[in-house]
Amino acid sequence: MWIADNWKDYELIDSGGGERLERWGDWFFVRPDPQAVWRRSGNNTHWQKPDAYYHRSDRGGGQWEFHAKLPESWVIAQDGCRFKIKPMGFKHMGLFPEQLVNWTWSGALIRNANRPVRVLNLFAYTGGATVAAAKAGAFVCHVDAAKGMVAHAKENVSLSGVAEDSVRYIVDDCVKFVERELRRGNRYDAIIMDPPSYGRGPGGEVWKIENTLYGFVEKCAGLLSEDPLFVLLNSYTTGLSGATMQNVLAMTVGAKFGGRAVSEEIGLPMSSNQFILPCGASSRWSIR
């Protein structure tokens, strides 16, 4: 398992009973987590009264209950990157902290490339990977269909002191954008993608990851430059195994360029015990 264990401003304290107890900066939160099927390991007082608690609805979604007067947003930092945090819809906080392990990996590849690196970040959300890649010296094309998420990413880039001309922001359906880039002949040295399990495009196009992923990654392979650096594929879809994603990368990118695809679960360590909370899976392809 690839473990994101270097955080200073974020801490997964405990988990259990379908929930996780976390610290984001100076604030404590309890949020649902279906992977936490075990019992809580401790009786931390913040379990009983966190600063905010997310109640999941049986009908889908849910709502926040606040026990403290929180600021509208605040900033956490790691390795020179700074991120705006705030309680958002569907239990989100504006960042997936487990992805730190992938930001560290991709950042090292970019820094050690000793050449200009163009990165395409698809389904890019609030730009954690965009910030990390740009801080490592890459030019990043950041693509997400949600205008609000792209605006949030712009704030994170600015907070992190990244030069404005290091990132290009695109509000668009990722599939349509990739198809247009292929027609334009644009190429990238690295691609990061975090596709959703299910979604609909602006024209009503249906995205179901099990049916769509292979063809989409195959198209993305066509966007890679003659000397590609890496491709990173993330998934939080329970039914899509890491081995499946590894096969997809090997059969598309690997078949075209060689290199090696590997896959692992990613996770967060709990500070109250020695256990790791699984947080999805990632598959990485690199030329070396």
Secondary structure as UniProt FT lines:
FT   STRAND          2..3
FT   STRAND          10..16
FT   TURN            17..18
FT   STRAND          19..24
FT   TURN            25..26
FT   STRAND          27..32
FT   TURN            34..35
FT   HELIX           45..48
FT   STRAND          52..56
FT   TURN            58..59
FT   STRAND          62..66
FT   STRAND          74..78
FT   TURN            79..80
FT   STRAND          81..85
FT   HELIX           89..91
FT   HELIX           97..99
FT   HELIX           100..112
FT   STRAND          118..122
FT   TURN            125..126
FT   HELIX           128..135
FT   TURN            136..137
FT   STRAND          139..144
FT   HELIX           147..159
FT   TURN            160..161
FT   HELIX           164..166
FT   STRAND          167..171
FT   HELIX           174..184
FT   STRAND          190..193
FT   STRAND          198..200
FT   TURN            202..203
FT   STRAND          206..208
FT   HELIX           209..221
FT   TURN            222..223
FT   STRAND          230..235
FT   TURN            238..239
FT   HELIX           242..249
FT   HELIX           250..254
FT   HELIX           255..257
FT   STRAND          260..270
FT   TURN            271..272
FT   STRAND          276..286
//
